[in-house]
Amino acid sequence: MGGRAALALAIKHCKNVFVIADLKTLIKRKGRELTARTLPRQWVIYNALAKSLNLASVDTSSSTPIQSLIKLIKELNIAKQNH
């Protein structure tokens, strides 16, 4: 399946959430990986894409992994509802 078709299906049939951190945090997290040098470009592209698609976002810059997961669950509105 082509990238455009997959994106169109995802936008139409899925709840999409953009998970992001500020660039300094991403570089700190990924600095030793070979792809780390492309992070600034990726960060700009993905932020522009998320903005143009009007995606909800979860910023993980200052969150622990558990806190980030809780934010994501709340954004997706899949937390168990109390009746």
C-alpha positions as CSV (number, residue, x, y, z in Angstrom):
1,M,0.0,0.0,0.0
2,G,1.3,3.4,-0.9
3,G,2.2,6.0,1.8
4,R,-0.6,8.4,0.7
5,A,-3.2,5.6,0.8
6,A,-2.1,4.4,4.2
7,L,-2.2,8.0,5.5
8,A,-5.7,8.6,4.1
9,L,-7.0,5.4,5.7
10,A,-5.3,6.2,9.1
11,I,-6.8,9.7,9.1
12,K,-10.3,8.5,8.2
13,H,-10.5,5.4,10.4
14,C,-8.2,5.9,13.3
15,K,-7.7,8.3,16.2
16,N,-4.2,9.7,15.5
17,V,-2.1,11.3,18.1
18,F,1.3,12.9,17.5
19,V,3.8,11.9,20.3
20,I,6.5,14.5,20.5
21,A,9.3,15.9,22.7
22,D,11.2,19.1,22.3
23,L,14.3,18.8,20.0
24,K,16.8,19.0,22.9
25,T,15.1,16.1,24.7
26,L,15.0,14.0,21.6
27,I,18.7,14.6,20.9
28,K,19.5,13.7,24.5
29,R,17.4,10.5,24.2
30,K,18.7,9.4,20.8
31,G,22.1,11.1,20.6
32,R,24.1,7.9,20.4
33,E,22.0,6.4,17.6
34,L,23.2,6.7,14.0
35,T,20.0,8.4,12.9
36,A,20.4,11.1,15.6
37,R,22.0,13.6,13.2
38,T,18.8,13.7,11.1
39,L,16.6,14.5,14.1
40,P,16.4,18.3,13.5
41,R,15.1,17.7,10.0
42,Q,12.7,14.9,11.1
43,W,11.5,17.1,14.0
44,V,10.6,19.9,11.6
45,I,8.9,17.6,9.1
46,Y,6.9,15.7,11.6
47,N,5.7,18.9,13.4
48,A,4.6,20.4,10.1
49,L,2.8,17.2,9.2
50,A,1.0,17.0,12.5
51,K,0.0,20.6,12.3
52,S,-1.3,20.3,8.7
53,L,-3.3,17.1,9.7
54,N,-4.6,18.8,12.8
55,L,-3.4,15.9,15.0
56,A,-3.8,15.9,18.7
57,S,-0.4,15.8,20.4
58,V,1.2,14.4,23.6
59,D,4.3,16.2,24.6
60,T,6.7,13.8,26.4
61,S,9.5,16.3,26.9
62,S,9.4,16.4,30.7
63,S,7.4,13.2,31.4
64,T,8.4,9.8,32.6
65,P,7.4,6.9,30.3
66,I,4.5,6.1,32.6
67,Q,3.3,9.7,32.7
68,S,3.6,9.8,28.9
69,L,1.5,6.6,28.6
70,I,-1.2,8.1,30.9
71,K,-1.3,11.2,28.7
72,L,-1.6,9.1,25.6
73,I,-4.5,7.0,27.1
74,K,-6.3,10.2,28.1
75,E,-5.9,11.7,24.7
76,L,-7.2,8.5,23.0
77,N,-10.0,8.5,25.5
78,I,-9.6,4.8,26.1
79,A,-9.3,4.9,29.9
80,K,-11.9,2.8,31.7
81,Q,-15.0,4.9,32.5
82,N,-16.4,4.8,36.0
83,H,-20.1,4.5,36.1
